[in-house]
Amino acid sequence: MGRLIYSAITSLDGYIADEDGKFEWGEPGEETHQFVNDLERPIGTYLYGRRLYEIMTAWEGMDTRDEPPHIRDFAEIWQAAEKIVYSRTLESVSTARTRIERAFDPDTVRDLKATTETDLLVGGPNLAAHAFEARLVDECQFFVAPMIVGGGTRFLPDKLRQKLQLTDERRFGDGMVHLRYRVLE
């Protein structure tokens, strides 16, 4: 049985993108990125909303020959995983191993978790809100960037109330902090 993991890079004040939609302030350094790679290596399926999927498609066709090993490694991890994009407006996908679902169906995701041997990662706060509401999220992995942005897109939905248990924490040389929580019933 697979676990559903919500993972996000967030500013200290709780945003994944600032008011201008920018998120380069959260770009991880090499050490942090390699840690992300190790966390995502066992992911078999990514669940994305349209906007995050469109950002992540860069990893499909990126020429990584001149990139550092941690970048090449992530591209390979991402390309090897299945991807499900939840969108009412996306006409087609531009990446391999990808399909579109028109609506988030909790029962379908519950069945997917029950029948897979690998973990699933839900990306993007809007889609994660649906997964939290349906009580499908098993774990949260947050990377807190050493940045305050003052507004933008929140990394957790408003009015979410969920008890968590801290299971791991780690500090990185770039100032990033990783927090891993198990979601409690």
C-alpha positions in Angstrom: 0.0 0.0 0.0 1.3 3.4 -1.0 1.3 6.5 1.2 0.2 9.9 -0.1 2.8 12.6 0.7 2.3 16.3 0.4 5.6 18.0 -0.3 6.3 21.7 -0.7 9.0 24.3 -0.5 7.6 27.2 1.5 8.8 30.6 2.8 9.0 31.0 6.5 5.7 32.9 6.4 4.0 30.0 4.6 4.0 30.8 0.9 5.0 28.6 -2.1 5.0 31.6 -4.4 5.1 35.4 -3.7 2.5 37.9 -4.8 4.1 38.1 -8.3 4.0 34.3 -8.7 7.8 34.0 -8.2 9.4 31.2 -6.3 13.1 31.3 -7.3 13.8 32.4 -3.7 13.0 28.8 -2.7 15.4 27.1 -5.2 17.3 24.5 -3.2 21.1 24.3 -3.1 23.0 21.2 -4.1 22.9 19.5 -0.7 19.2 20.2 -0.3 18.4 19.1 -3.8 20.2 15.8 -3.4 18.1 15.2 -0.2 15.0 16.0 -2.2 16.1 13.5 -4.8 16.5 10.8 -2.2 13.1 11.5 -0.8 11.4 11.4 -4.2 13.3 8.4 -5.6 10.6 5.9 -4.2 7.7 8.0 -5.6 5.8 6.1 -8.2 3.2 8.6 -9.1 2.9 12.4 -8.9 -0.5 14.0 -8.5 -0.4 17.5 -9.9 -2.8 20.4 -10.6 -2.4 22.0 -14.0 -0.2 24.9 -13.0 2.4 22.8 -11.1 2.4 20.3 -13.9 3.1 23.0 -16.5 6.1 24.2 -14.4 7.4 20.6 -13.9 7.3 19.7 -17.6 10.6 21.5 -18.0 12.2 18.3 -16.5 11.0 16.2 -19.4 12.9 17.8 -22.2 15.7 19.5 -20.3 19.2 18.9 -21.8 21.0 17.8 -18.6 24.4 16.8 -20.2 26.1 19.9 -18.8 24.1 20.0 -15.6 25.5 18.9 -12.2 24.7 15.4 -11.1 21.9 16.3 -8.6 20.0 18.0 -11.5 20.5 15.1 -13.9 19.4 12.7 -11.1 16.2 14.6 -10.4 15.3 14.7 -14.1 15.7 10.9 -14.3 13.6 10.4 -11.1 10.8 12.7 -12.4 10.8 11.2 -15.9 10.5 7.6 -14.5 7.4 8.3 -12.4 3.8 8.3 -13.5 2.0 11.6 -13.5 -1.7 12.3 -13.1 -2.7 15.9 -13.9 -6.0 17.2 -12.5 -7.4 19.8 -14.8 -10.7 20.8 -16.4 -8.9 23.0 -19.0 -5.8 21.2 -20.1 -6.3 19.7 -23.6 -3.4 17.3 -23.7 -0.2 16.4 -21.9 3.3 17.0 -23.2 5.2 14.5 -21.1 5.5 10.7 -21.1 3.8 8.5 -18.5 1.2 11.2 -17.9 -2.6 11.2 -18.0 -5.3 13.8 -17.3 -8.2 13.5 -14.8 -10.9 16.1 -15.1 -11.8 16.1 -11.4 -10.2 14.9 -8.1 -12.1 11.8 -7.0 -11.1 10.8 -3.5 -12.3 7.2 -4.0 -10.1 6.8 -7.1 -7.1 8.1 -5.2 -7.9 5.9 -2.2 -8.0 2.9 -4.5 -4.7 3.9 -6.1 -3.1 4.1 -2.7 -4.4 0.7 -1.8 -3.2 -1.0 -5.0 0.2 0.5 -5.5 3.5 -0.6 -3.9 5.1 2.8 -4.3 4.3 6.1 -2.6 2.4 8.9 -4.3 3.2 12.6 -4.0 0.6 15.3 -4.2 2.0 18.6 -5.4 0.4 22.1 -5.3 -1.7 23.6 -2.5 -5.0 23.5 -4.3 -4.9 19.8 -5.1 -3.4 19.1 -1.7 -6.4 20.9 -0.1 -8.7 18.3 -1.8 -6.5 15.5 -0.5 -6.5 16.8 3.0 -10.2 17.4 3.0 -10.7 13.7 2.0 -8.3 12.6 4.7 -6.0 11.0 2.1 -2.7 12.6 3.1 -0.4 10.3 5.2 2.7 12.5 5.4 3.9 16.0 5.0 7.4 16.9 3.9 8.1 20.7 4.1 11.2 22.5 3.1 11.2 25.9 4.8 13.3 28.5 2.9 15.1 31.2 4.8 12.8 33.8 3.3 9.8 35.9 4.2 7.8 37.0 1.2 4.9 38.8 2.8 2.1 37.3 0.7 1.2 35.1 -2.3 0.1 31.5 -2.7 -0.2 29.8 0.7 1.3 26.3 0.9 -1.5 25.0 3.2 -5.2 25.6 2.7 -7.1 28.0 4.9 -9.3 26.4 7.6 -7.3 23.2 7.6 -7.1 21.6 11.0 -4.9 18.5 11.2 -2.9 17.0 14.0 0.6 16.1 12.9 3.6 14.2 14.5 7.1 15.4 13.7 9.1 12.4 12.6 12.2 14.0 11.1 14.0 17.3 10.8 17.2 18.5 9.1 19.0 21.7 8.5 21.0 22.4 5.3 23.9 24.7 4.6 21.8 26.9 2.3 19.6 27.8 5.2 16.7 25.4 4.2 15.1 23.3 6.9 13.3 20.0 6.2 10.4 19.0 8.4 8.7 15.6 8.0 5.3 15.0 9.7 3.1 12.0 10.0 -0.5 12.9 9.7 -2.5 11.7 12.6 -6.2 10.7 12.4 
